[in-house]
């Protein structure tokens, strides 16, 4: 699994950081940062949940 973010779409809602804090964070401007671009298998479920719940669909998962 590889995680990507479209910063043009991100509005800094923070849903991803709450769902998968090991993988996503927020920078000083409130935009998402990817802390683990290739997350460990034990957090894949929470990453999928974060991607699914992103209100602006700014996150994607590549196989």
Beta strands, then each sheet from edge to edge (+ up, - down):
strand 1: 2-5
strand 2: 24-26
strand 3: 32-34
strand 4: 59-62
sheet 1: 1+ 4-
sheet 2: 2+ 3-
end
